[in-house]
Amino acid sequence: MSDDFWSKLDAYLFKALGLILGGGGCVALAVNNPLEKLTHNPYGVVIFFSFGAMGLYSLYSLALDLLGKPE
């Protein structure tokens, strides 16, 4: 197998992992904690938005890779 295959596989796995951890963590925090409780805790807000940003960035980069980057 070529090195290009392994680099693409590595990139897709890390992006999928970021999507699962980021999006899953964001959803888990929102489901398990009421929004009022989450917003009163500064650490909860930082973690919530960090997970959300990681999930959205992973989704965006996966979409770019799968749809093809504009030249």
Buried (B, 14 or more C-beta within 10 A) or exposed (E): EEEEEEEEEEEBEEBEEBBEBBBEBBEEBBEEBEEEEBEEEEEBEEBBEEBBEBBBBBBEBBEEEEEEEEE
